[in-house]
Every structure is written in structure tokens, then in C-alpha cells.
Amino acid sequence: MKDLVRMRTSLSEEVQNILNEQIRIEAVASAKYLAMASWCDERGYENSANFFYHQSDEERKHMLKIFHYVADMGGKAASPEVAGINHEFASLREVFETALEQEIGVTHAINRIVDTCRKVKDFGTEQFIDWFVEEQREEEFVARRIIELFDVIGEEGQGLYFIDKEIPNVKYDA
């Protein structure tokens, strides 16, 4: 006999698919941040490395949060494959610019989920995703603020040293 608890879900196939795509996006983001952390570590940017290790862990937690939601709702959560992660960057600035591009992409993906939820009237999933909407506001702000440090402090001389020292102080206060 089939498990009746798993036979039905309030998640539409469309919502389940877009959530599984977001699981993949979060897994890729986690892997990208891990590569960025390694790049920073190799070059002695300790605070930047720690920032990206933290970001990698946070993205994995986001992935698991969505994964558990899909499973808890009786859907089928898919474990993603991750491949093709870039490990080389031309500069510390490029690492952070890549991080901002990554966060903007994640924001667009989260917005697509909200749009899909509204179209199919899945208010429960939309409410669940609201947390991610706010999280993305914070992630983009922090990434932009760090990139601003490159212009404010400058990259010449000891500039990169001071930028790296400032990384732990960049916070989102909303």
C-alpha cells in the first residue's frame, strides 16, 4: 500500500519544480563561495576568506531550508548536482564583483518563485519565500558595500590589506 501521507501535496508541479531549481541555485552558490574562499585563503585575505566560508555555509543552509520545505509539504525534493565551478579570479575586486552578480541572480530567481506562487495562488509557499526576499536585500547590500570599499579605500599600496581588514565590519542595518 502506498504511503498516504506522501500521495498528496498542496504544491503544484510548477511550484515544486521551481523550488527544486532554487535548491540547485543555492547549492551552486554555496560551491562558488567555497571556491572564492579558497582563492582568498591562498592569497592571504583572511577576512575575505572567512566572509566567503560563511557565505558558502549560509547558502547551503538556504538550500536545506527549501529542501526541507518541499519534503515537509509532501513534495519530492531533488538533490542537485554541482559542476563547473570557477576557482580562478584576476583580483580580489573581481571575486567580490562576481559575488554581487551571483546575489543579483539569486534575487531574480527568488522573484520568479514569488511570481509563480502568485500565479497559481500558492500563498503558503509565497509566505515561506518572503524570508528569502528579505535575505536577498541584505545579501545584495553587503556585496555592494564591499565593492564600494575598493573605490573608497583604493587598491594601491596597502589598500587591499585595509579592504580585507574592513570586511567583517560590513553589515546590513535595516
TADA-V414169 format. One record per helix or strand of 2 or more residues. SS is the DSSP state (h for helix, s for strand). FROM is the first residue (numbers start at 1). LEN is the number of residues. Records with the same first field share a line. If there is no record, write none. Layout:
SS: FROM-LEN + FROM-LEN
This chain:
h: 4-4 + 13-30 + 46-27 + 92-28 + 123-31 + 159-11
